[in-house]
Amino acid sequence: MNRWVLNIFSGLSLLLCAAVCVLWVRSAFVADLWVRQAGEVGHVIRSDRGALIYRRCSDLDYADGHGWRWESGEPELVPPASGGWAGRLGFGSDHGEEFVAPPGAVPDGASFSPLVIRVSQWWMPHWALVAAAAVLPLLAVGRILRRVHRRPGLCRSCGYDLRATPGRCPECGMAPVAKDA
């Protein structure tokens, strides 16, 4: 039963890996956004120029309703570089405040007070998610390869077929275990 569960999770992980690869290639040409408004907090997940960015903004209306919606547009956002080894690998975060014009305000010389919103964002490169999603499928492939080498009649060292020479492997010279011969 455990093998089937691992196979199901490996298959799902392989699908996630393939989907992120497609999203990674697509991010060079198109920016994809998934937007959700939850009360006064807006959540945005953006795939843009090789990075996945999660952005959380308070006191700003991003979307109508409370469900997720998808948008696409031109790639534009390049996350700023962070210091340290994580920044050099493409990971980072930024927290602060932004000033935006209130809805319906036109800055035509008349004074208006901008809205101050609190913004937190975190980003990671697509390759990191691809690497994480590829772990289970690679473990499954390794398990399958080990099972092939354990079949009776094959050399445990190199996998050579020992039906013609049951006494010793002609490929690597190893003597087979008595039950495999």
N, C-alpha and C positions, 0 to 999 in steps of 0.2 A: 504494500500500500504506500509506503514512504517513497518508493521509486516513482510511482505514478504522480504523486504530489510534486516531487522534484521535477519531473518531466513537464508537468503543466506550468509550473513557475518558470522553468527554462524556456518554454515556448512563448509565454507571455513576455518574458524578458527579452527574447530575441525579437519579438514584434516591436517592443519599445525601442530597442536598439536601432532597428531599421527605420522606425518613424522619426527618431531623433536625427539619424543620418540624412533623411530626406529634408527635415526641417533645417538642418545645418546648411545643406547646399542651397536650399530656397532662401535662407537668410541673407545670402550675398546679393540677391536680386529684389526681394520683397520683404518688408517688415510685417510680421504677423503679431497682432495684439489680441489678447483675451482679457476682457474688461468685466468687472463685477462691482456693483455698488451694494454695500451692506450698511444700511443706516447712513451715517455721515462719513463712513470710511470707504474709500475707493481702492480696489485691488486691480493691478494691471500686471499681466505676464506678457512679456514682449520677447520675440525672437528676432534679433537684429544683428547683422554683421558678425556672425559666429558666436554670439553670446545669448544666453537666456537671462533676462532681467526681470526680477520681481520688484514691483514698486507699490508701496502702501502710502496713500495720501489721506489726510484727514480734512474734513470740512470742505469737500469739493465734490460736486456732482459729476461723475464720470459717465453714468449710464442711466437710462430709464428702467425702472423696475429693479428687481433683486436677483435676476439670473445672470449667467455669464453670456456675453455676446462677443462675437469675433469681428475684427476689422483687419484690413490689410492696407499697406501703403508703401511709399518709397522708404528704403533704408536710410536712416538718418542718425540714429543714436549710437554713439561710440562711447562706452563707459570710460570714465577717466581712470587713469592708471593708479593703482594703489602701491604703496611701498612694500618691501619685503618680498619673500619668495612667493607668497600667494598672489601678490599683484603681478609678478613676472609671469605666473602661470595663467593669468586671466581672471582670477577671482577678486572680488572686491565688494565694498559696501559704502554707502554714503547716507548721511543723516543730516537734516537741516530744515530750513524754511524757504519757501518760495513765495513770491508775490505775483498775484494774478489779478487781472481786471475782473470786477464782479460781472455776472451775466447781464447783458444789455448795456453796459457802460461803454461809451465811446470816448477815448482819450483825444479829444479835439482841442486841447488847450484848456478846457474847463477842468477844474480840480475834482478828483474823485479819490476815494480812499481804496487802495487795492486790498484784496483779500490776502491774508497771510495763512498759508497752509503748511502743515508739518508733513515732511516727506521723508520716508526711509526707503532705500532701495538696496538690493543685493543682486549681484550678478555672478554668473559662472559661465565658462566656455562650454560650447556644445560637446567638445571632445571629452570632457570630464563625465558627462552624463552617458555618452556612448560607452566609455570605458567601464563605468559602474554597471550599465545594463548588459554588457557583454560577459560579465563574470560567470553567471549561471549557465549560459549556453556553452561557454568554454569548458566549464566543469563537466557538463553533460557529455561533450565530445570526448573529453579525457576518459570518462567512465566507460563510454562505448568502446574506445580504443583498447583500454585495459581488458575489457570483456572479450574482445576479439583475440587478444594474446593469451587468454586463459582457456581457450577451447581445447578439448582433448585432441591430441595428434599434432599440435603445434609446439614449437620450441618456446619455452617461457622467456628466453632471453631476447630472441629476435623475431619470433613469429613464423619461422620457416616451417613448411609442411614436412612432417617427419614420417609420413606413411611409407615412403620408399626406404628410408634409413632409420629404423626405430632405435638403433643402439646409440647413435651420436649425431648431433646436428652437423651437417656438412657446411653450413653457412658460418657458424660461430664456434663450433667445436664443443659446445656444452652437452653433457650427458643428461637426457631427460629424466624426470622423476619417474619412479616405477609405475605409478598409476596412469601417467600420460603416455607411456610407450605402447 
